[in-house]
Amino acid sequence: MARARRVDVELQQAAPDAAGPGSAVPGAPPAAGSSAARRRRWWLAVPIAAVLALVVGQAVVDRRERAALAELAAVPSVLAPLDGPPVVAWELDEGTHLGGSALVGSVLVATHRTPDRTVVLEGRDVATGDRLWALDVVEPSADRTSEAQVDPASCAAVPELPGRVACLVTNGGFDVVDGDWASVPATSTRLLVLDATDGAVVVEREVPTSARWLTPSGDDVLLVGLVDGTLHVRSQALLDDTEHWHVTVDVATDDGPLTLGESALVDARTFAVGHGDAVTLVSTDGEVLRTVDMSPESALTGQATTTRLELSTALGAAVIGGESSTTVVSATGEVPLDGNPLPVVVDDGSVPGLVLTRTPVLQAWDARDGEARWEGGVVDAQDATVLDGRVHVGTSAWLVTFDGETGAELWRWARPTATGAPLTDGRYLYLLGMRGPRHSAPYDLVALHVADGSEAWRTPLPQMTWLQVLHRLLLARSFEPETQEESYSVLR
């Protein structure tokens, strides 16, 4: 920012006897009350006022940007702001599992499996990767083979208890039985509440072995499990074993064993749980609201298609759909829509009630009443990012940005095929870009201004490298073809 600089000027004054009384002295400043002096003070005030206006204006812009970025920090899948091309800050150790990890302040809490098959919870400084603490939570079992895999812990930050993390630890997992991989049911499942700064155990207690996922909700914790086609959802006090309610829902189908999908609070009073090709909504006071089943539909090829489920806090609803139909499921009802649901990577809520499907053309809907809003001019949409009133849609060859209210195309940017969804920190969109005319790797990481798609900067990436976001961290996933090994690095 420009800064005002003071220049000291020495004004020389003639001796008193060099001129007569009342005569002007060449080079001397005008008298204080003269019009020339007033004009001079006015001209001096102009640049000072301009500088002050710039300073105040920039301060207002900076304050607004900080406030906007602070709000975005609570939006799932939004990166922490990058100041420029990122560099590798640290690398994850072999055996560290990011599934079920949690970010608490500046500490990443994750599961680590040691070579002797001990399961460890560890806390790492997200800036440096330094291990702050480690806690053995599952000892190796003598009746398991050397190939046995214990399920990683499921952890979550506890908003009501700053600096605390809740983790669900089980000894269940998978092992080789009679030459084939088989599920090994848990014989012990524990809930741990830890101080994320040093790993000190605040609470440790047994919970039902069916519990697989946990979600903090106020002073309680919601535990989810699936047993023989029956969904179990229970609410317990986080710090003791008081159980407030426990509901079961028969969700069995004729398609074989069910898998438990993602679960989350879509709003403060509504908990959504995915299971198989369906979703069940339960209120936080224990009322089963509804279950919507979207069994795989038969596509034009005659093959079954995959059901897609998205739990949206921006909509306060679950969006579930198949090949040609989508349903918005909320606490108040169900809204059917045409088309296949388009995956939404980030939604900051700046276009209220927006749902996107492919019919196969891109179609925008109102989630509240199912009314069509606008139609986009692309037929191969792959993902969307809703940010500051704009809808950024990734296709096989372009990133196309639409006005969220009208659907008018604002700008587009050519990108290589099959390079994944854009990432964002609210200021820029980050994509893999072509290095020269080639559409193949290696790629550049390119930062685009969200308003007009112009490039802010770009930096080369190593070959066989892909980017993803986890807990606001930018991760680089690299693959080594010769060793067939994957590695993860945290970029900052």
Secondary structure, DSSP 8 states (H G I E B T S, - for coil): ---------------GGGS-TT---TT----TTSHHHHHHHHHHHHHHHHHHHHHHHHHHHHHHHHHHHHHHTTSTT------SS--EEEE--TTEEEEEEEEETTEEEEEEE-TT--EEEEEEETTT--EEEEEEEE---TTS-TT-EE---EEEE-TTSTTEEEEEEES-EEEEETTEEEEE--S-EEEEEEETTT--EEEEEE--TTEEEEEEETTEEEEEEEETTEEEEEEEESSS--EEEEEEEE---TTSS--EEEEEEEETTEEEEEETTEEEEEETTS-EEEEEE----B-TTS-B---EEEEETTTTEEEEE-SSEEEEEETTEEEEEESEE--EEEE-SSSTTEEEEESSSEEEEETTT--EEEE-S-S---EEEEETTEEEEE-SSEEEEEETTT--EEEEEE--TT----EE-SSEEEEEE-STT-SSSS-EEEEEETTT--EEEEEE--SSEEEEEETTEEEEEEEETTTTEEEEEEE-
